[in-house]
Amino acid sequence: MTPLQPTTLHAIARIFDSLDYAALGPIYCHEGGDAFWEERRGPCQVLGIKLAGVLRDRLPPNGRSLYVGAGVTELPMLAMETLDLHRTVEAYNLRADEVSLLNHACAGLPFEFRAKDAREAAGTFDHVWIVSVLNDPECFPELGALSSARANPVTFNPDAFAVERRAVFALAAGCLEKITRPGLVTTSVEEIPWVTDWCERQGIPCVVEDEDYPTAIVEDPVCFIRIGE
């Protein structure tokens, strides 16, 4: 793993020091937001830097990355890509209040968050980051419960699940169709089936790397999938 440049590490530290955790609390938690960030802020930064170093070794300089549902977790990766590798990043997040807070903390850096659907991104990308989006329990409660083995067979709603599954198929396809070949997808272990299914439907070979990496907020292990090799 290649260490991040000192200037990048300094920028990441400044971002995390600048975040308004009191305002982020109710965005990330229904209650107990202050305690949540007191516990997760440090690990989010430390694990994020480690994951950014792992990702750095897999990306070429001067490419383009699409971040779907990007938030606090993705900050070290966005800083690494733009500052270490001089890549262009487009980070999308549908929560406008969080986007405003993130952009305020990242002022002066060569990236910004957009409060839009990532499927609106123009052009192609050699890297797509889509972590804990396709199984988001807030957006897709039935699907998320099934993915994480929390589904209750008594209360599970198959009709709602069918609607959610169609929505996730469309979201995955709308984002993954923008990736060049060869390309790289960063995703959570639980979301691997959505990526590999899309590749199979398109007749595109893919390889799921064996190792996965911890994250601090949603705690879904992250892995890498090489597309079109």
Disulfide bonds with the S-S distance in Angstrom:
none
